[in-house]
Amino acid sequence: MNKKNVWTTYNRTQLKECDKFAEKYKKFLDNSKTEREAIDTIVNEIEAEGYRELNKLVKENTKLKKGDKVYSVWMNKSIVMFKIGSEPLEKGLNILGAHIDSPRLDVKQNPLYEDNGLAYLDTHYYGGIKKYQFVTIPLALHGVVAKKDGTTVILNVGEDEDDPVFFISDILVHLASEQMGKKASNVIEGEALDLVIGNRPFVIEGKEKSEDKKDDSKLTEGEQYAVKAEKEEKAEAGKLSGAVRRGVVALLYDLYGIEEEDFISAELEIVPAGKSRDAGFDRSMVLGYGHDDRVCAYPSAVALLEAGDLKRTGCCILVDKEEIGSAGATGMKSRFFENAVAEIVALVNGNYDELVFRRCLANSSMLSSDVSAAFDPCYASVFEKKNTAYLGFGPVFNKYTGSRGKYASNDANAEYIAAVRKVYDDAGVLFQTAELGKVDAGGGGTIAYILAEYGMNVIDSGVAVLNMHSPCEVISKADLYESLRGYIAFLENMDFCNE
């Protein structure tokens, strides 16, 4: 089967729309390096388009009707959006589902330490990464610190030009003979991925702080806090903590009001610093952190905003924790989505009906909007060329994912795939089909199999990515824009169900 390059089909107007949407996406990508930031960005955008918060409607027992737009956020890390259609809910939903978490480094709960004049934050990597890719690059610190008084401090350090950045060191090549002989998986050990955050000792008036030279009235609040912590540690441990570490403690207190114990209730993520960029002389690609899976999440949300009158109720769900198995209260395996649909059934029908709810889910159609591996000529041996995805050839349909013998795969039904093909072809949306590499070469998973457990039809559909799971992933602007067009067509025209 011949595949068609999307760029060869666009006229001048379509090229301008493609570039325009890519610029919107790049802004989203830059402002959404964590799940919480993605949720905040999306909520601001959809509320401006008239979406209302589900919990408020439930409290007011507001009747929902065709055209109403509703959303629900769970723990500031997952969101589900609905646009009510004209058909009864038991006919099913048209669902776009993606995840908004990406591989990264997480700060541990007791992270701060000093070693020979350098202050560090201890980390634990999140998701599947090549650990060596995260050393010697500029890194930023994003996240929240929840304090015992109920307040939350938001951190975003390393993105503005005037911000400091952080880094993870690596041994110089001149002394790396032993390291260079290791397997790539062991070149950088997980416990070596510690973030360098300071080097200046805690000093007052040019001299290191000591017991016989102090005037607490001249110290900042943070310095006073550091001195107090030093005294407490000396009494407990019989020795002074490191001067560089004390300096960091003082700065954190002065700048953010954070005490060291507040790290216990913090969620801090370490991500590549800097903005996404156009790539290539022709600016046909976007290079940046977090394409997996925000390159599918954003067009999914925008598609629901831009879709016209809907027969079947449209739904977009963006979830956390996919990179570590979709577990936890904010992952796809939680009941958050199920509970939200149940509330929608009650508000649309005037009362909750269990049978309507179950029919609604079973009759739904879903695109599990997740990325696929783009063919890389430099590593051609792991791809099977007839069944792989290529940059610039449109969104990718993966009938199955999983690994080796299709393990942990959804494996979509042929009848459903035919229905999706018709929707895309009728809308003039170009697409391609693929597997994730050669049989037995590896594999991966998505949220598709989790939604399929309700009995609904699901297939993976997303954007091809180069450098997947690296600090700098690459996508084609044409694939991004064509995915948006396909998602809109799916919401407006898919009417396949199991009845």
N, C-alpha and C positions, 0 to 999 in steps of 0.2 A: 504494500500500500504506500502510495506517495504522500509525503507530508508537504504542506505548503507553508512557506515562510510568511509570517503575518505582515512584516514590513513591506513586502511586495504588493500587498493588496490595499494599503491605506492611501487615500487621496490627501490633499493638503489639509483639508478640514479635520480629517481623522488624525493626522499627524499632530496637529495643534492640540486637539483634545487629549491625545495620548500624553504629550509633554505636559500639558496643564495638570492632568491627574497625577502624573509622576511627581510634580512639584508639591502637590497636596500630600501625597503619600510620604515624601521625604520629610516634610514638617512633622507629620504624625510619628514617623520613625524616630526622629530626633527628640521628640517630646515624650516618648513612651518607651523608655529603656527598661522599665520594670512593669509588672502587672498593674500595680496601683496607679502608675502614671498613665498607662494605657486606658484604664477605666476612667480616670479623671478627664482625659482628653476626649474620649468618646461621649461621656455624659454631657460635657459642655456642648458638644456638637449636636447631639440628638435633642437635648432640651431646647435648643434654639430652633429646632424643627418641629416642636410641639409635642415631643414625647413626655408622658407623665409617669410618675413613680408609682409602681404597683401597690406598695404597702399603703400609701395614702388613699388610693382608690378602694382598697379592701376595707379600710377603716370607715370610709364614707359609704360603703356598699354601693358604689357607682356602677350603674349598668353600662356595659360596653356594647358598642354597635359598630357596624361596618365603617372602616376608615379610622377608627380610634387607634392611637399609637401609645404603647405602654412599654416600660422597661423596669427591670428589677436587678439590683446589684447585691452581690453576696460577699460580705467580708472585704469589700473594696478590692477584690481580686478577680471576680467573675461577673459577667453580666448576661442577661437574656433580654431580647427586644422582640416585641410583637407588633404587627400591623394587622388589625382585624379585617378579615375578608368577608365576602358576601355569603359563602357557603357555610353550612353547619360545621361546627368543629369536629364532629365525628367523621367527617369526610377526610380529616387529616390536615396536617400542616405542611408547608414547604419550608424546610429548615436549611439554613447555612450555619455550619458549626466549625469553629477554628479555636486555636489556643493562643494565648498571649504571653506565655512564659517562654524564656529562651535560655540556652546554656550559659553559665556564668560562674562566678565564685561568690559564696555566701560567707559573711563574717560569723565566726563562732560566738557562743554566748559568753565565754571568758577569754577574750581575744588579745587584750593589750599586754605587750611585754617588751622588754629591752634586751638587746644582746650586743655587747661590745660597741656601744655608742650609737646604735640604730634602734629606733622604735618601730614595732611591727603590730599589725593586726593578723591574728591567726585565722585561717579560712578553711572552708570545706567546699569542694567544687560541686556544682549542681548540673545534672544532666550529662550527656555523653560529649566529652571534649577530648581533644588532643592537648594534654596539659602543657606541652612545650610551646604551644602557640600563644599562651597567655603571659609569657615572660618577656621582659625588656620592651614592653609597649606602654604608652600612656593609658592609665586606668582612672576611672571615675568612681565615686562612691555615692550610691543612691539608696534611699530607703527611709524608714521611720524608726524613731525611738519612742516607745511608749513608757511614760513615767508613772510612778505610783500615785501621783495626785490626779491622774486621769487625763492629763494633757499629752499631746503627741507632738514630737519635734520632727519636722521633715528635713531630710538632708539631700542635697544635690550638689556635690562638690567635684569639679573637674571638667565641667562642660563649657563654662564661660571662658573667654580668652584671658581674663584676669584671675581665674581660679588656679590654685595649685593642682597638680595631678599627682597620682601615685604610681608605683611600679613594683614589679616583682623582679628581683635580680637573677642573673644567670652567670655562671663562671666564664671567665674569659677563655677564648679559644686556645691561648698559649698554654693553659693549664688543664685543658679539658680532655686529655688523651683517654683517661679512664671513662669519663662520661660518654665520649664519642663511641666507645665500644659497646654501650648498652643498647638494648632494644628500645625502639621509639617510645613504647608505653612506659618505660622506666627511666628515660633520660631525665625527666623532671618528676620527682615523687610528689604525691598528693600533699604530704605534710610540708613540702618545700614551697608551696604556693602561698607564702606569707607576704602580705602587703607592707612595703616600706612606707612609713608615714611621718618620719621625723628624724632629725640628727642633731638639733640644737639642745644643749643642756639647759636645765631650769636655772636661771641666774637672776640675781637682783643687784642692780647697780654695778654690773660687770663682773660680779663674783658669784660663784655658786652658793646657793643658800645654805647656811649652816646655823646651828643652834645659838652660837655666840655672836651672830651678826644678823639681827633682824629688826624690822620695824613694820609690824603687820599693818599699821595704819596707812602705809604708802603702797600696799599691795593691791592689785586688782582682786575682785571676788574670786576669780579663778585661781590666782596665785595663793590666796588665803586657803582655798579649798585644797590645793595641792600640798601646802605646808601641813594642814591638818591631817590629810591622808598619810603624809610621810610620817608624822608622829605616831599615828595609830599603827601603821605597819611596823615601825621600829619597836613599839611596845609589844606587838604580837610576835614578830619574827626575829627580833633581836638584831635587825640590820636595816639599813636604809635602802629604799627602792632606787632604781636608776634615775639619774638626773634628766636624761632625755625623755624617759617615760613620764616623769613628773611634769615636764614642760608641756607634753601633749595633753595630760590630764587638765592642766591649768587652761590651755587654749580651748579645749572642748567645753569646759565650764563657762569661760568668758563668752565664747562665740554662740553657744547653743544652750547653755544651762544644763548640760549633760554631766551627770556623775558617772564614775566608772561602773558602778553597779547597774546603771541603766542599760548596759549592754545585754543584760540578762533578758530584758523584754524588748529587744530591738530586732528589726528585720532589715539588714543592710546588705545590699548587693553590689558587687564589684563588677563593672562592665567596661568595655573599651571606651575611652574618652574621645570626644569629637563628633562632628556631624557626618551624616551620609553624604556621598559625593556622586556626581555624574562620573561615569567611567567610559573610557574610549574616546578617541578623537571625534567620533560621531555622536557622542553623548547618548548612546543607545542603551546603556546599562546603568544600574545604580549599585554602588558599592557601599556597604554599611553593616552595622551590627544589628542583629535581631530580625532579619528577613523571615527566618523560621520562628514563629509562623505569622508574624505581623503583616507580611506581604499578602497573606490570605485573609487575616482578620479584618484589616482596614477595608478592602473592597467589599467584603461581606457586609459590614456595617453600612457602608455607603450605598450598596445595592438596595438595602431595605429602605434607606432614606429616599432613593431616587425612583424606586419602583412605583408604577402607576396604580390604578384601581386593581385590587386583587380579588380573585374568586376564593382561593384557599388562603387562609390566614398565613401570613409570612412571619418567619421567625429567624432571628440570628442569635446564636449563643457563642460567647467567647469565654473560654475557661482557662484556669490555671493548672499547673502540675502535670501537663501532658509529658513533659520531658523526663519525668520520674515515675511514669506509670499511671498518671491520671488519678492518683489516690488523694486522700485528704478531703476536708470539708469543702474546698474550693476547686477540686478536680472534677472531671466528668463522671466519676464513679459515685459522687455524692448525690443526694436526693434534691439538690437545689433546683435543677431544671424541672424535674418531675413535680415538685411542689409548686413551682411557678405556673406550669401548665394547668395544674389542678385549680389554682386560683383564677386563672383566665376562664376556665370552663364555668366556674361558679358565677363570675361576673357577666359573662356573655349570656348564659342560660337563665340567670336569676337564682339558681341554686346548684349545688354540686351534685353531679350524677357520675357515679363510679364507672358505669358502663360507657357513657359518653367519653369519659376521660381515657379509658383503655382503648376504645375504638379510635380516638383521636391520635394516640401515639402509634398504634399498629398500622393505621392507614397513612401515616405521614411519609413524605419523601425527603431525603436528606442528601446534601452534598457535604461530605466531611472535607472541609476546605483546608488542606494541608499540603505542604511543599513536597516536591519530588526531586530526585537527584538529576541534575543536568549532565549530559554527556561531556566529558572532559577529554579531548584528544591526547593530552599528556599522560592520561591514565586509562587508556582505552581498554586495557586487558580485563578490567573488572566490569565492563558494560557489554551487553549483547545488543548490537547496533540496531537490529530490527525492532527491538522492544525497549527502547530507551527514550528519554525526553531530551529535547534540544532547545537551547535558548533561542527565543524568537519565533517559535512554532506554535504558540498559543498555550492555553491552560492544559494541564495534564490530567487524564483520567487513569487512575490505578484501580483496575478491577479487584486486585488483592494487593496487600502489603505483607506484613509478617516476615518470617525468615525461613530459609530452607524449604521444608515441605508445607509452605503457606501457614506455618504455625502462628497462632494468635492473629489471624487475618479475618476480615469481614467477608471477602469474596462475594461481590455483588452478583445478583441474579441477572441472567441474560435479558429477560423481558424488561427489566428496569433500565438496563444500559441502553436498550433500543429506544425506550421512551426518552431518555436523556439526550441521546443522539439526535432524535427528531427535533427536540426543543432547540438545541444549539444550531442544527442545520437550518431550521426555519428562520432563525434570527440572524443567520449569516455569521455566526461566531465560529472561528477556526479553533480546532482543538487537536490534541494528540493523545495517544495512549502509551503507557509505559509500565515497566517493572522497575523496582529499585535495585538495579545491578543484575549481574548474572546469578543464575541459580547456584546456591551454596556459597556465593561471594560474601553474603552478609544479610542485610535486611533492616527493617524498621517497622514501627507501628504508629497508629494514629488513634483518634477517638472513635473511629467508625464502628468498630465491633461493639462498643459500649452502647451506642444508640441502637444498633441492630438488635440488641437484646429485647427491645420492646416489640420486635416483630416488624419494624418499619424497613423500608428499602433504603439502603445507604451505599454510596460509592464515594471513594476519595477523588477529590478534584482540586488541584492547586497549581502553584507556579513552580517551574523548574529553577533550581538554585545551584550555583557553583560555590565551592568552598563551604558547603553546609556545615553548621556547628562550629565554624571558626569565628574569630573576632571580626573578620571582614568578609561577609557573604556577598554574592553578586546575583542580581536578577536582571531580566530584560524588561525594559519599559513596555514593550509591545505585549509581552505575556501578562504584565500587570493590568494593562488597560483592557485586553481581551478577556481577562478573568472577570473584571467588573461587568462587561457587557454580557458575559455568559451567566453570571449570578443574577443579574436583573431579569434576563430571559427566563431563567429557571423559576424565579419567584412569581413571575407574571403568567407563565404558561404551563407549568408542570401540573398535570391532573391525574397522574398515575397513582393508583392505590391498590390494596389487596382485596378489595371487594369482588 
